[in-house]
Amino acid sequence: MIAEVIVDVAAHPIDRPFDYVVPERFRPLIEPGMRVKVPFGPRKVLGFVTGTKSESDMQQSKLKPIHELMDLVPVLNKEMLQLADWMKDETLCFEIDALQVMIPSALRAKYEKRFVLTGELTELAEPLQPYFQRKPFLRAQDAVELFGLLKTELDKGTITAETDISQKTEVKKARMVTIESSLEKLEAIEIRANARQQLKLMEFMKSHAGSTIESADLQKQSGTTLQTVTALLDKGAGTLQVTETYRSPESLADIKEKAPLSLTLEQQTAFAAVRDALGTSKTFLLHGVTGSGKTEIYLQTIDRVLKEGEEAVMLVPEISLTPQMTLRFKERFGDQVAVLHSGLSAGEKYDEWRRIQRGEVKVAVGARSAVFAPFRNLGLIILDEEHESSYKQDDAPRYHARDVALWRSRYYNCPVILGSATPSLESYARAQKGVYELLTLESRAKNQPLPEVRIVDMREELRNGNRSMFSVELAEAIREKLEKKEQIVLFLNKRGYSSFVLCRDCGTVGECPHCDISLTYHRSKEHMKCHYCGFEAQVPDICPECGSEHIRFFGTGTQKVEEEIAKLFPGARTLRMDVDTTRQKGAHERILTAFGEGKADILLGTQMIAKGLDFPNITLVGVLSADTTLHLPDFRASEKTFQLLTQVSGRAGRDVLPGTVYVQSYTPEHYAITLAKNQNYEPFYTQEMTTRRQNGYPPYFYVVNIQFTHEDLMTAGDYADQTVRFLQNNLSPGTVIIGPSASLVARVNDRYRYQCLIKYKKEPRLTETLHQLIRIHRAEWIKRGATLSIDKNPSTVM
């Protein structure tokens, strides 16, 4: 029996299945989708079995046997193996990358290199002796300074090098105590009169006779210790069993079940269309204004799918949306829901994934990677806020969750719902062409009016001498809402204190020494930080160029706004929500829960607060700078600005109280800002599509972004030139190649970056040409320190 194995080595010549002999003892067990440990060259590596056969093209004598089975049940089913094949071609990645992204990080192997003593050390290797006296091996990471000596001994054969593969997270075990059910037997147990702890525990056991309880809970509830529990169990008061258990991301104890809400006429029409399409691979674009009740349609459709005995996946873009969305789902479906997002620990993710794989839950709620939830009978996939760029993965495999959802939809013959108040232009264009079916919700679910939006011209504020980041109108509105005890959301798309630090005398800006980007000033630690490579530096007292003391901070970040709020509105309780305040596990949930419970008046944050938040007491939203995303050198800049403003405006007036939104801008006449005022999506779509048609951008053209990096500027430019010539010689004349040019941030982490864009409508030779380019890079350029990345349909070209 021969197994075909994709090994965990990301290299071009190795990106194919290798044949291994299946030892006799593994033959009854081995199946495609299992992980195995196999010899590969001088070491043992992890691999995925993708198929089995009876014969190999290689000589039987040259085939190596599988060393170890890592699983008893396949971690990837037949569907996932086919999906990996499709992703390899679609995203131009290694097959091992596609396989690894489908499983939780806990199942991705950790390799530990060890040096094992197998003979007598020579006199020269005396410094190694103490290490091997403590234990029979030495870990490679503990021996960096001894590699010279180790190499000598390896050559002599007194030491061998081993690679140990282990899982990063183990299955969680719980000690369960089953208390004796017979009261007579419990009373017959002899306990000394002075053994007060045992007597106390016995009273508890009598009142819970026959029940099974975790040992830790038993100790806690009875107020005793493990020693006391063990002593009574030894006397026959019960039995102890170690069983497998799950780490629970959140408690279900306080969640009360909620009944479905009654649907409006518009919601009923949309729900009926999806319900009638169950069992088909139809794609719906659910376009509804903010607060129109899209989530209720999702919930009722999933309820119908579960009644058919099928499963559902619900994707949300931001980790900050997951707590609220999870709560809504658990109120409706209880413990049928599994949660998958980056805020969970590796162990929690692994346990949630196992619950799905074992068929113990029917619904998966989570961010991008939840699209790979290992269900076997999918009936529905939903992408909420489908326009969000976070659905696209930035590194290999560069997949878009929407494309994976559509592939799985065809495999299971189940519908996909793409929901948004501001759909991506590509999706809306497909709906206009009839590729997707368009479902529209034009009014809010509770018939509340859309919030009143006022655009404030910040140029006028400057002319009137107001240098604050708050316009007079917005500041007055905040004071009024604070007096009424209503809540306020302030949105700014920049974290940190200031954008940059500048010398007023010579104009020198504090820049990262490793990247061509200014450092962002963070007030809390009085330091400057590069958000590309992580470099940090103290703020200088004097300018390093001219020696001037006139160092000033320019631009505005969330920390600076928080400080100004404290000055302007001294009594206001403010919560800040950005990357810096949400680093800790569960921080998103704690901040949103505190705000929902009314423990703060103002929620200040970056784009993580712009979507999905649903609090009845928010009546005022302030957008402090609408221009942050508008002037980026990216063809999607206007679209992203319109989407962000519409989404953040939608946080106001979602219940009985009416809402008001203030949008502060230095370019208030721009159509992305004026049309976001009344959530006028169709006029925006028409105008933006005209611009895209004139400039030849998606959805009229497909785009591929190719980027090169090298430590030497001239070498990076040379590879980029060679690539453009290669593409021009191999692609059709109608295909447009732009570049090469330096990337917007031309240097990151001491590596120079060049890029070129391919724009095409139909290009039959594209995939073949890109694969050829990758082969040239891996055969020649990679040896000279160059890197190449290819992103088909990128979310940004910066």
N, C-alpha and C positions, 0 to 999 in steps of 0.2 A: 504494500500500500504506500503510495507516494502522496505527500501533501505539498501543495503550492503555497508558498509563504512570502508575503511582502515584509521585508525586514525594516527595522527602525533605524535606517541610515538614509538621510536625505542627501542623495548624490545622484547625478544624472545616469551613470552607467548601471546603477543599482535599482533604478526605478522600474522594476519588473518583478514578477514572481520567481522565486528560486525553489527548486525541488529538494525535498528532504524525505528520507525514509521514515515511515511511522513505525516505531518499535512495537513489538507484539503486545506489550502491556497497555499501550495507548489506543490500539485499533478499535476496541468496542466503544471508546469515548469520543474520539476526535471528530469534529464537525467544522465546516466553514464558519468563520466568525469568531472562532476561539483565538486566544492569545497563547503563544508558545515561546519558550526560550530555545534559541537555536545557535549552534556554533557558526560563526561568520568570520573567516580569517582566524586570527589568533584569539579572538574573544567570543563571548556569548552575548547575543543581543535578543531583544524582544521582537516578535513578529506576529503578524495576523495570518491565519490560515484562510485563503480565499477559495480553495477548492481541493478536492482529492481525486486521484486517478490511480490506475493500476500499472501504468508504464511511464518511463521518463525518456527524454531524448538523450540524456546523459548516460554514460556507462554506470551500471549499478554499483560497481566497485568504488566509483568516485563520489557517490552520494553520501552525505553525512546524515546521521540519525537526529531526530528531534531530541533535545536534551530534557525538556520539562514541559508539562502542560500547566499553563497559568490559570486556566478556567476549567470548570466542569460543565458549565452551561455557556453557550456562545454569547459574547458581549455585543456582537453585531449580527443582525439577522440578514436574510437573503436580500431584502429591500435595501438595507444600509450599504451592503457590498456593491449593489448596482448603482446606488446613489454616489458612492465614492468614485466609481468609474466615470460617471457623468461629470462630477466636479473636477476630476483630474483634467478632462478635456476642456471644460467650460472656463475654469479659472486658471488653467496652465500651471497647476501645482503638482508637487510630488504626490503619488497615491498615498504614501504613509501619512502626509499632512492631512489629507481628506479623511482618512480613517481615524486619526487621532482626535480630530475636532469633534467627532461624533460621540466620544465617550467622555465621562467626567475626568477632571485632572487627576483624581485619586487613582484612576486605573492606568494613567500614563506612567510608564516605568521610571524608577529612579535608579541610576547606575552608580555603583560604588566600586572603585578600583581598589584592590587590596594586594599587598605583597605578603606571601605566605612562606615561612621558613621551611625548607625541605631538606637541608643538609647543615654541615658545620660551617659557620662563618669564618672567613679568612682573617688574619691579624689586621689587615688594613681596614676591615669593616667593623672594628671594635665599637665605634660610636653607635652602631645599629643594635648592639647586644641588649641594652636596657629596654628597648622597645619590644623586642621579641620575648623578653623574660616575663613581661606583664601578661601578654596574650600571644597566641600563635601567629597572629597576623598584624600587619601595620596598614592603616588606611592611607590611601594616596594623599588625601588632603592634609594629613598630619605630617607628611614627610617631604614637603616641597623642597626644603633645604638639603635633603639627603639623597635627591635623585641621582646625583653623580655616583655615590657609593652604591646605591641600589642597582644602577645600571651595570656596574662592574660585577656584582654578585649574581645578577640575572644572567649575564653572559656565561658565568661559571656554573650556573645551574643550582647554586645553593639556595636561591630564592626563586619562586615563580609568581607571576602576576595573574591575578584573577579578577574578573568583573562580576560583581554580584548584582543581580536585578531584583528589586523588591517593589511592591506597591507602596504608594505614598500614604495611603490611608487603609486601615484595617476595618473589618466589620466590627461594629460596636456590640459588646456583649453585656448582658445584665444578669445579676444574681437574683433569681426569683425564689422566694420562700413560700412553700405551700404549707399552711398551718393544718395540723391534725384536725379532722372533722369531728372526731368523737370527744365530747366533753368529759366522759368518764376516763378516757385515756389521759387527757390533759391533767385532770384532777389527781390521777394516780401517780403523777411524776413527783418524786420527792425533791423538795428544795429546802435548804437550811434556812432557819428563821432569820439569820443575820445577812442572808444574800438578798438584800433589798432590791437591787436592780433586776435580779431574776424573777422575784415575786411581782414586781411592777410589770415586767414584760409578759409574765404568765396571765395577769389580769387582762391585758390587752389581747392576748392570743385567744383567751376564752370568749371574749366578746366578738372576735372575728374568726371563729373556728371554721375551717374548711375553705377559707379564702386564700387567694394567691396574691402576694404583694412583693414589690421589689425590696431587696434587703435594705437599701439606703432609706427608702420611705418608711419601712418598718421601724428602723432605728429612730428616725425623726419623729414619727407619730407617737411612739411609745416612750421617747426620751431616754433610750438606752444606747449601748454601744454594740459594735460588731462582735466583740468578745462575748457579751451576754447572749446575743442571738445564737452564736455558734455553740455556746454551752448548753442552751436549752434544746437545740436541734440534736446535739449528741445524746441527749436524754430521751429523744423520741417525740419531741413536741411538733415536729414537722420535717419536711425534706427541703433540701437546697438543690436548685438546678440552674446551670448557666445557660441562658438562651440568647439568641440573636435578637437585637432590638434596633430601633432607628433613632437617630438624633432628630429632634423636632425643631424646625426653624422658628415656629411660633406656636403658642398654646391655643388649642381650640376651645378651652374651657369657658372663656368669657364670650365666645361668639354665639349670638342668638340667631336661630334660623329665621329668614325673612321670606315672605311670600312674594311671588311675582307682582309687579306693578301693572296696572291696566294701561294698555297701549293707546296712543293717539291714532287717528285715522291714517296719518302718514307712516307711523311706525308699523301699524298693522299691514299696510300694503307692502312695505319692505320685508317684514317678517314672512309674509305669505309667499313672496317671490323666492326667498332662500329656502323656506320649508319645502316648497314644491320641487326645488332643484336638488334636494338631498338624494344621494346615490348617483349624481352626475359630477363631472369635473368642471363645472361652470365657475367662472370667476365674477364676483360682484364688486363694484366700487360703490361703497356706501358713503355718499357725500352729504353730510349734515352739518348745519351751523353749530357752533359751540353751544353745548347745553341742550341739544336736540334729542338726547336719549339714545345715542348709539349703543351704549353699554347694555341697556335693557334689552335691545334687540339681540345682542350677542348672547346674553344670559338665557333668553327664552329659546333661541335657536339651539344652543348647546343642550338645554333641557330636553328638547325634542330628539336630538342626536343620541343622548344617553338612554332615552326610552326605547330607541331602536337597537340598543345593545352595543353602540359604537362609542368611539372616544373622540376627544377634541383637544386642539392645541390653541392657546390664546397668547399672542405675542404683544408685548408692550415695549416701547423704545427705551425708556429711561428706568434705571433702577429706582429712582424716586417715585415713579408711578406704581411700582409693584406692590408696596404695602397697601395702598388704597384699593387697587384692583384685586389683590389677593383677598382682602377683607370682604369685598362685594361678592366674590366667587364662593368664599367659604360660608358666608351667610346663606347662600343659595344651595350649595352642593356639599357642605360639611367636609368630612374627611375623604371625599372623593377627589380632592384637589391636591396636586403636588406643585411646589414652587421651585423654579429654577432661575436663579440670577446671580450676578457676580458678588452680591453682598453676603452670600452664604459662605460658611467655611467649607473647605474641601470635603470634610466628612459629611456635612449636612447635604451638600450637592450630591455626593455619592449615594446617600441614603434615599434622597428624593428620586434619583435616577433609578435605583433598585426597585422602589415601590412602583414606578411606571413599568419597568421591564417585567416585573412579576405579575402585572395585571391587577395590582391592589388598588389603583386609582384610575379614574376615567378622564380627568381633565388636567392638563399641564398649563400653568400660567408662568410666563417668564420673559426675559429679554431675548436677544438674537439667537443664542445657542439653543434655546428651548425648541426651536424648529426641528431639532434632531431627536426630540423626545421619542424613546423606542417603543411607541405603541404599535400594535399589530393589526388594528382594525379601525383605522382613522375614518371618522365620518365628517369632520369639519376642521378647517384651519382658519384662524382669524389674525390679521395684522392690524392692530389699532394704531392710529397716527402713522399710516403707511408711508407718508412722505418723508419720514425722519431718516437722516443720513446715518444714524447709529445702527440701522439694519444692515449696513454694508461693513464687512470686516476689512480693516486696514492692512493686515498682513496675511501671508499665505496660510490657508487658501482664501483668496479674496472673493468670498461668496456674498451674495445679497440674499437675506432671509426670504424675500419675496420670491426669488427665482427657485429656491429650494422648496418653498411651500407649493409653488405651482407644479414642480416635478412630482412631489409626493401626492398632490391632488390627482394627477394623471394616473399614478400608480394605484391609488386606492379608490379612484372614481368618486372623489368627494369634493364638495364645493370649497372655494376660498372666498372669504370676505376681506376686502381691503377698505378700512374705514378711515375717514379724515374729514376735518372741516376745510382743509386746504390741501387737496390731493396734489401729488407731484404732477408736473405737466405731462410726463410720459404716461402715467396711469390715466389721466383725464383724456388725453388724446386717444388712448386705446379704447376708452369707454365711448368716445364720440364716433370711433370707427366701428363699434360693435364687437370688438374683441372681448371686452368686459361688458357686463350689463350694469348700467348706471341706475342706482337707487338714490333718490334725493329726499332729504328732510329739510324743509325750508324754514320751519318755525321751531322754537324751543319747546321742550316736552311739557313744561308747566305754563306755557303760553306767556312767559315773561317777555318783555321787550328786550332786544339786544341792548347792551350798555351804551350810554351816550359817550361818544369818543370826541375829545377836543384835542386838536393839534396845536402845540405851542411852538412858535418860531423863536428859537433860542438866539437868533441874531438880534432880534428886537430887544431881548432881555439884556444882551451885552451892550447894546446902544444906550439902554436906560441905566447902565452902571451896575447891573446885577451880575456878579461874577460867581455866584453860588451855583451848585449843580441842580438846585431846585428853583424852578421858575416861581414867580410870585403867585400865580394861579394854583399851581400844584401845592405849594406850601400852605396856602389858605385852605385848600380842600382837605389836606391832611389834618390840620388843626380842627376843622369842623367835624370830621369823622371821629377823631379822638374824643371830642366832647360827647358825641352820640354813642360812644362805646362800640363803634363798628370797626371792622378789621380792614387792613390795607396791605396790598402786595406791591412792592417796589422791585422793578426788574432792571438789572444792568448786566450786560453780557461780558463783564470783565471781573476776574477775581484779583486779589491783591489790593494794595493801597494806591499805587500810582502806576501808570503805564511805564514810565521810564524816569531816570534820574539824569539831570542835565546841568552843565556848568553855564551860568548866565553870561560869563565873560567871554569864553572862547567857543561855546556851543558843543563841547565834548559830551557825548551821551555814554552812560555806562553800558558797555556791550559785553556779551559773552565771549571769552577768548577762544571758544571752540566752535561757535556758531555765528553766522552773520545775522544776529538779532539782538535787540536791546534787552537788558535785564529788567525784570519787573520788580518793583520795590514792595516788600511786605513789612508792614509796620510792626506786627506782633513780635518779630524777632530782630527788627532793625537790620534786615539784610536784603540783598537783591538776588533774584533767582532766575535762571533760564528755564522756561517751561518746555524746552525741546530736549535738552540733555541732562538737566538737573543740577548744573553748576551753580554754586552759591558763593556770594562774596559780601563782605561788610560794606556799608555805605561809606565812601571816603569823606573825611573831614575837609580835605582840600582837593582841588582838581589835579589829577595825575599829569595833565598836559601843561597847564599854565600856573598851577599853584594857587589859584583863586579860592576863596572861601565861599563864594556865592553859588553853593550847590542847591538846586531846587528840584521839586518833584512835579512832574507834569502828567496830565491825564488823570483819570479817575477809576478806582477799583472799588470792589464791594467793601473792603475794610475802611476806606476813606469815607464812603457814603455813610457807613455805620457810625463813624465818629461825628460826621456833620449832623446826622439825625439826633444824636445825643445833645448837641449844642442847640439846634433849632427847636426840638421838641423834648425838653428835659424829662417829662414824665412818661414818655412813651416806652413801652417794653418791646424790644426788638429782637427778632431771631434772624440770624444770617445763615443762608444755605448756599454753599458753594463747595468746590472740590476740597478747600482747606478745612471746612468745618464738618465734612462728611466722610473723613478718612476712616474713622472707627466703625467697626461692625455695628449695624443697627442704628447709625446716626440719622439716616434719612427718616426712618420711622419715628425716632424720638422727637425730632424737630417738628414733623408734620402732626404728630399726635398732640404735642404741646400746643401748637397753633390751633388745631381743631378743638381743643378743650378750652380755648380762650385764655391761655396763659401768656399770650403776647398780642400786642396791638398791630405790629408791623412785621411782615415777613419780607426780608430783603434777600434777593438771590439772583443767580445766573440762570441760564436757560433750563436748568433742571426744574424750575418752578413754573415754567411757561405753559406746561401742558398737563391735562388730566386732573389737576387739583379741583376738588369740588367741596367747597366750604360755604354754608349758607350765609355767613355773616360778613363775607368779603364784599364791600360795596365800592371800593376805590382801588384802581390799579394805576400805577405810575410807571411809564417807560422813560427812564432817565436819559437815554440816548438811543434814538432809533437808527442812528447812522453807523453804528458799530459794524454791522455786517454789510451795509449797503454799498460801501466803496471798496470792497475787497476785489482784487483782480481775478474774479471767477465768474464764469458765465451764469452761475446759479445765484449770484449775489442778490439780485432783485427778488427772485422767488423765495429765497431763504428769509429775507427781510419781511416780505408780505406774510409768509407763513408764521413767523415768530410773533409779529404784531397782532395778527388775527388770533393766534392761540392764547397769547398772554391777555389780550382784551377779554377773551371768553371766560377768564377766571372771575369776572365781576358780575354781580347781580344774577346769580344762578338760582336764587330762591325767591322769597317774597319781596325782599328789599331790592330796590332798583340799583343799578350799578353805573359808575362813571369811570372813564378811562382818560388819562392825560398822556399824550405822546409828545415828548420833547425832541425837537429835531433842528438841525442846521440846514436841512434841505427839505422843508415841509411840502414843497410843490411836487416832489417825485411821486410818480404814479403808484409805486409800491406802498407808499405811506398814505396817500389820499384814498386809494381804493380799499386799504385795510380798515379805514375808518368805519365803513358800513358793512364789512365782510363781503364786499362785492367780488366774489371769486370769478364769475364769468367774464366781466370786463377786464379783470387783471389777466386772465388766461388768454383772452383775445390779443391784448396789447403785447404781452410777453412772447406769445407765439410768433407775432409779426417780427419782433426783434430776433428771435431764434432762427426764423426762416432766412432773414436777411444775412445773418452771420454764419449760417450753416452749423447750428448746434442742435443737440437732442431737443425734442424727439424727431427732428427732421433728418438728422445724421446720427450714426453711432460714433462713439468716441473711445479710443484706446490711449491711455497715458503710459509712456515708457520712460522710466527714470534710471539714470546711471549715477553711481557715486565712486569716487576714488580719493585717496589722500592727496594726490597731486592734481592741481587745477587743469593743467594742460592735458594730462592723460585722460581725465574725465571728459573734457571737450573733444578729444580725439576719438574716443570710443563712441561718443554721441554722433559725431560726423560720419564715422564708418557705418553706424547703424542706419542713419537716414539714407545714405547712398544704397545700402543693402535693401532697404524697404522700397526705395524708388525703382530699383531694378527688378523687384519681385512682385510688386502689387500692381493692380490695374491702373491705367492712366486716370480714371475718374476719381481715384482715391486721393484725398488731400493729406499731405504730410506737413505739419507746422513745426518749425524748429530745425536744429536743436537750439535751445536757449537755456540760460542759467535758471534754475528754479527760483521761486519767489524768495525763499530763504536759501541762499546759494551755498551755505556751508552749515552742516549740523554734525556735531561731535567730531570736528576736525576732518570731515569728509566733504569734498565739493560735490555739488549736485547739478546735473544737467537733465533736461527732459525734452521729449518731443511728443507731439500729438498726432494720432492717425484719425482722420474723419472720413467716414464712408457710408454709403447707403446699402450697397450690395458688394461684397468682396469675397468671392468664392475661395480665393487663395489665402485668406487672412490667417486661419488657424494653422495651416501647414507652414506658412512663412514665419509666424511667431515661434512655432516649435523649432524651426531651423535656426532662428536667431538665438533661442535658448541653448541649442546644441553648440553653436559657435562660442557663445559666452562660457558655457561649462567646460568646453574643450580647451579654450585658449585664454580668454580674458580673466577668468576667475583666478587663474594661477598668478596673474600679475596684480591681484588685489582689487580688481574691479567688481562691483555688484550691479546687477540688473534686476529691475522689478517691472512687471507688466500688469497693468490694472485695466481690465475691460469694463466699460461703462462706469468710470469712477464717479464718486459722489462729489468730489472736488478736484480741480486740476492745479491747485496751488502747490 
